[in-house]
């Protein structure tokens, strides 16, 4: 059974969703030190970010259909155990190649876990209520990327970088204990695991895929920023690791604030309307960011980045809620498709921005502008005849 207290639901599911931002953002300040210890260029260590995105995608692709067939609880449990054990194993990585291997295992566990968060919400809520709960979960979960870089900097100031992964392992096992204590296995009729059938059903739904692809394009701008944030702040603007953590956390804070605002507005405004607003605003901010990147100072570009990232507070929860309305029976599989595309395209865009690195912000701002403008164009053209579910 599921706990009846809404706040309890939000906090526990948010703690599961926070696995990914903690695993991605907490070790960002340690990248230069890790590159020095592994005697490798920092780009080799940064590759572990893209590797985590791809591993998350694969974990969701595998875990989604299994969860739809056998329930959320066993898949989440396996995911957290795998994440925790591989986090401990990362402490003993003596080469960058071994670090990549354990990082891939860690990301698979993260994928198994996070694919079930939105699916669990869809099991018990729908429509505006589902979008509201997802917004609340996102706003709580975003505390993780808000404090993760600062927490990583604090750990580095008193200990070695390996301690970061000790923390991640302990967090995973703590989250597992809380989840299993609060969520019992729901009685359900076990069915065959049919990933191909489930994914064909999702991928062949034209309206759902319009929402998915438009959202993925917009969120890939955020992953481009995450992948290159160390360069933007610490190298291009020459700030310290501590100031970097403050800047990064402030950008995430904007998304948290807009997510909370979305949770209030969605009570009276259709999720589709709020989604369209968020994408339009982000596209305009992306154009401004690109236009001002050459002569813009930190004081000019920092608020633009914050607002650009912040608009995702109106994008992600509304888009996911709209998509899952089409697939109440296979919501984890539908969420897996979202996750696969989100992390794969996000990793690809980050890789493209890094590949065209020329010591300026041009490749980064170009990618962020292009994906946002493309996403809103797709949404506007593909939803001309869309009617919200509640109508």
C-alpha positions in Angstrom: 0.0 0.0 0.0 1.1 3.6 -0.5 1.2 6.1 2.4 -1.8 8.4 2.6 0.2 11.5 3.6 0.9 13.5 0.5 4.0 15.2 2.0 5.4 11.8 2.8 4.9 10.6 -0.7 6.6 13.6 -2.1 9.6 13.5 0.2 10.3 9.8 -0.3 9.9 9.9 -4.1 12.0 13.1 -4.3 14.8 11.3 -2.3 14.8 8.6 -5.0 14.8 11.1 -7.8 17.7 13.0 -6.2 20.0 10.0 -6.8 20.8 11.3 -10.3 21.6 15.0 -9.6 23.7 14.0 -6.6 25.7 11.5 -8.7 26.2 14.1 -11.4 26.7 17.4 -9.6 28.4 16.5 -6.4 31.7 15.5 -7.9 31.9 18.4 -10.4 34.2 20.5 -8.2 36.5 17.4 -7.9 37.1 17.0 -11.7 40.4 18.9 -11.8 41.8 16.9 -8.8 40.6 13.6 -10.2 42.2 14.4 -13.6 45.5 15.1 -11.8 45.3 11.9 -9.7 44.5 9.7 -12.8 47.2 11.6 -14.8 44.7 12.2 -17.6 43.2 15.3 -19.3 40.1 16.7 -17.6 38.1 15.9 -20.7 38.7 12.2 -19.9 37.1 12.6 -16.5 34.3 14.7 -17.9 33.5 11.8 -20.2 32.1 10.0 -17.1 29.3 12.6 -17.1 28.2 11.6 -20.6 28.7 7.9 -19.7 26.4 8.3 -16.7 23.7 9.8 -19.0 23.9 6.9 -21.4 23.9 4.4 -18.5 20.9 6.0 -17.0 19.1 5.7 -20.3 19.9 2.0 -20.6 18.9 1.4 -17.0 15.5 3.0 -17.6 15.1 1.1 -20.8 15.6 -2.2 -19.1 13.9 -1.4 -15.8 10.7 0.2 -17.1 9.0 -2.9 -18.6 10.2 -5.1 -15.7 8.5 -2.6 -13.3 5.3 -2.6 -15.3 5.2 -6.4 -15.1 6.3 -7.1 -11.6 5.8 -3.9 -9.6 7.9 -0.8 -8.7 9.3 -2.0 -5.3 11.6 -4.8 -6.5 13.1 -2.8 -9.4 13.7 0.2 -7.1 15.3 -2.0 -4.5 17.7 -3.6 -7.0 18.5 -0.2 -8.5 19.5 1.3 -5.1 21.6 -1.7 -4.1 23.5 -1.6 -7.4 24.0 2.1 -7.1 25.2 1.8 -3.6 27.7 -1.0 -4.2 29.1 0.5 -7.3 29.5 3.8 -5.5 31.7 2.0 -2.9 33.6 0.3 -5.7 34.5 3.7 -7.3 36.6 4.5 -4.2 39.0 1.8 -5.3 39.3 2.7 -9.0 43.0 3.1 -9.7 42.6 4.0 -13.4 40.3 6.2 -15.4 39.1 3.1 -17.3 38.1 1.3 -14.1 36.4 4.5 -12.9 34.4 4.5 -16.2 33.4 0.9 -15.6 32.1 1.3 -12.1 30.5 4.6 -13.1 28.5 2.8 -15.8 27.2 0.3 -13.2 26.3 3.1 -10.9 24.3 4.8 -13.6 22.4 1.5 -14.4 21.3 1.4 -10.8 20.3 5.0 -11.0 18.2 4.3 -14.1 16.4 1.4 -12.4 15.5 3.7 -9.5 14.5 6.9 -11.2 12.4 5.3 -14.0 9.9 4.4 -11.3 9.4 7.8 -9.7 7.0 9.3 -12.3 5.4 5.9 -12.8 4.6 5.6 -9.1 3.0 9.0 -9.3 0.9 8.0 -12.3 -0.2 4.8 -10.5 -2.0 7.0 -8.0 -2.6 10.4 -9.5 -3.6 11.7 -12.9 -4.3 15.0 -14.8 -3.7 18.2 -13.1 -3.1 16.4 -9.8 -0.4 14.3 -11.3 1.3 17.4 -12.7 1.1 19.1 -9.3 2.6 16.1 -7.5 5.4 15.8 -10.0 6.1 19.6 -9.7 6.3 19.2 -5.9 8.6 16.2 -6.2 10.8 18.1 -8.6 11.0 21.2 -6.4 12.1 19.1 -3.4 14.4 16.9 -5.5 16.1 20.0 -6.9 17.5 20.7 -3.4 20.1 18.0 -4.4 21.7 19.8 -7.4 21.3 23.0 -5.5 23.6 21.9 -2.6 25.5 19.1 -4.3 28.4 21.2 -5.7 28.7 23.0 -2.4 28.6 19.7 -0.5 31.3 18.4 -2.9 33.5 21.4 -2.3 33.1 21.0 1.4 34.1 17.4 1.3 37.1 18.3 -0.8 38.2 20.9 1.7 38.5 18.4 4.5 39.0 15.0 2.7 39.8 13.3 -0.6 37.5 13.1 -3.6 36.8 9.4 -2.9 34.8 10.5 0.1 32.2 11.9 -2.3 31.3 8.4 -3.4 31.2 7.1 0.1 28.5 9.7 0.8 26.6 8.6 -2.4 26.7 4.9 -1.3 25.4 5.7 2.2 22.7 7.9 0.7 21.5 5.1 -1.6 21.2 2.6 1.2 19.5 5.2 3.4 17.0 5.9 0.7 16.4 2.1 0.2 15.6 1.8 4.0 13.1 4.7 3.9 11.4 3.5 0.7 11.0 -0.2 1.8 9.7 1.0 5.2 7.0 3.3 3.7 6.0 1.5 0.5 4.7 -2.0 0.5 4.3 -4.1 -2.6 1.1 -3.3 -4.3 -1.1 -6.3 -5.1 -1.1 -6.7 -8.8 -1.5 -9.4 -11.4 1.9 -10.3 -12.7 2.2 -10.2 -16.5 4.9 -11.1 -19.0 7.7 -8.6 -19.5 6.9 -7.2 -23.0 9.4 -4.4 -23.6 9.1 -4.5 -27.4 5.3 -4.3 -27.4 5.3 -1.6 -24.7 7.8 0.6 -26.5 6.1 0.2 -29.9 2.9 1.4 -28.3 4.6 4.4 -26.9 6.7 5.3 -29.9 3.8 4.9 -32.3 1.6 7.4 -30.5 2.1 10.6 -32.5 0.7 13.1 -30.0 2.6 11.7 -27.1 5.9 11.7 -29.0 5.4 15.3 -29.9 5.4 16.1 -26.2 8.3 13.8 -25.6 10.6 15.0 -28.3 9.8 18.7 -27.7 10.5 18.3 -24.0 13.7 16.4 -24.7 15.0 19.1 -26.9 14.4 21.7 -24.2 15.9 19.7 -21.4 19.0 18.8 -23.5 20.0 22.5 -23.2 20.3 21.9 -19.4 22.5 18.8 -19.9 24.7 20.8 -22.3 25.1 23.4 -19.5 25.8 20.7 -16.8 28.5 19.1 -19.0 30.2 22.4 -19.7 29.5 24.3 -16.5 33.0 23.8 -15.1 34.4 25.4 -18.2 31.8 28.2 -18.3 32.4 29.4 -14.7 35.8 28.1 -13.6 37.8 28.6 -16.8 35.9 31.2 -18.9 34.9 33.4 -16.0 37.8 32.3 -13.8 35.9 31.8 -10.6 37.0 29.6 -7.7 35.5 26.2 -7.0 33.4 27.6 -4.2 32.0 30.5 -6.3 31.3 27.9 -9.0 29.2 25.9 -6.6 27.3 29.0 -5.6 26.7 30.0 -9.2 25.7 26.4 -10.1 23.4 26.1 -7.1 21.8 29.5 -7.9 20.9 28.3 -11.4 19.3 25.2 -10.0 17.4 27.4 -7.4 15.7 29.2 -10.2 14.3 25.9 -11.6 13.1 25.0 -8.1 11.3 28.3 -7.6 9.6 28.1 -11.0 8.7 24.4 -10.2 7.0 25.5 -7.0 5.2 28.3 -8.9 4.1 25.7 -11.5 2.7 23.5 -8.7 0.4 26.4 -7.6 -0.6 27.6 -11.1 -1.4 24.1 -12.4 -4.4 23.9 -10.0 -6.2 26.4 -12.2 -4.3 26.5 -15.5 -3.9 23.6 -17.9 -0.5 21.8 -17.8 -0.4 22.2 -21.6 -0.7 26.0 -21.3 2.1 26.2 -18.7 4.3 23.8 -20.8 3.9 26.1 -23.9 4.8 29.2 -21.8 7.9 27.5 -20.4 9.2 26.4 -23.8 8.6 29.8 -25.4 10.3 31.7 -22.6 13.3 29.3 -22.7 13.7 29.7 -26.4 13.8 33.5 -26.2 16.3 33.3 -23.4 18.5 30.9 -25.5 18.5 33.4 -28.3 19.5 36.2 -25.9 22.3 34.0 -24.4 23.7 33.3 -27.8 23.5 36.9 -28.9 25.3 38.3 -25.8 27.9 35.5 -25.2 30.8 37.3 -26.9 30.8 40.6 -24.9 28.6 39.5 -22.0 30.1 39.6 -18.5 29.4 37.1 -15.8 26.9 39.6 -14.3 25.0 39.7 -17.6 25.1 36.0 -18.6 24.7 34.5 -15.1 21.0 35.6 -14.8 20.3 34.5 -18.3 21.6 31.0 -17.6 19.6 31.0 -14.4 16.3 31.9 -16.1 17.1 29.5 -19.0 17.5 26.6 -16.6 14.6 27.9 -14.4 12.1 27.6 -17.2 12.4 23.8 -17.0 10.3 24.1 -13.9 7.4 24.7 -16.3 8.5 22.1 -18.8 9.4 18.8 -17.3 6.6 18.0 -14.9 3.8 19.2 -17.2 5.2 17.4 -20.2 5.7 14.1 -18.3 2.2 14.3 -16.9 0.7 14.9 -20.3 2.6 12.0 -21.8 1.7 9.5 -19.0 -2.0 10.3 -19.4 -1.9 8.4 -22.6 -0.3 5.3 -21.0 -1.8 4.5 -17.6 -1.1 0.7 -18.0 2.5 1.0 -19.0 3.6 4.2 -17.4 7.0 3.0 -16.4 7.7 1.9 -20.0 6.6 5.3 -21.2 8.8 7.0 -18.6 11.7 4.8 -19.8 11.3 6.2 -23.3 11.4 9.7 -21.9 14.5 8.8 -19.8 16.3 7.2 -22.7 15.8 10.1 -25.0 16.4 12.6 -22.3 19.7 11.3 -21.2 20.9 10.1 -24.6 20.1 13.4 -26.4 21.4 15.3 -23.4 24.7 13.4 -23.5 24.9 13.9 -27.2 24.4 17.6 -27.1 27.0 17.9 -24.3 29.4 15.8 -26.4 28.8 18.1 -29.4 29.4 21.2 -27.4 32.6 19.7 -25.9 33.8 18.4 -29.3 33.5 21.9 -30.9 35.2 23.4 -27.9 37.3 26.4 -29.0 37.9 28.2 -25.8 34.8 30.4 -26.2 31.1 30.1 -25.3 30.1 29.9 -28.9 29.6 26.1 -29.2 27.8 26.0 -25.8 25.4 28.9 -26.4 24.8 27.7 -30.0 23.7 24.3 -28.9 21.5 25.6 -26.0 19.8 28.1 -28.4 19.3 25.6 -31.2 17.7 22.8 -29.0 15.3 25.3 -27.3 14.1 26.9 -30.5 13.7 23.6 -32.2 11.7 22.2 -29.2 9.2 25.1 -29.1 8.7 25.0 -32.9 8.0 21.3 -32.7 5.5 21.8 -29.9 3.6 24.7 -31.6 3.4 22.9 -34.9 2.6 19.4 -33.5 -0.2 20.5 -31.1 -2.3 22.7 -33.3 -5.2 20.2 -33.0 -4.4 19.0 -29.4 -7.2 19.1 -26.8 -6.3 18.8 -23.1 -7.4 15.6 -21.5 -9.6 17.2 -18.9 -11.7 18.7 -21.8 
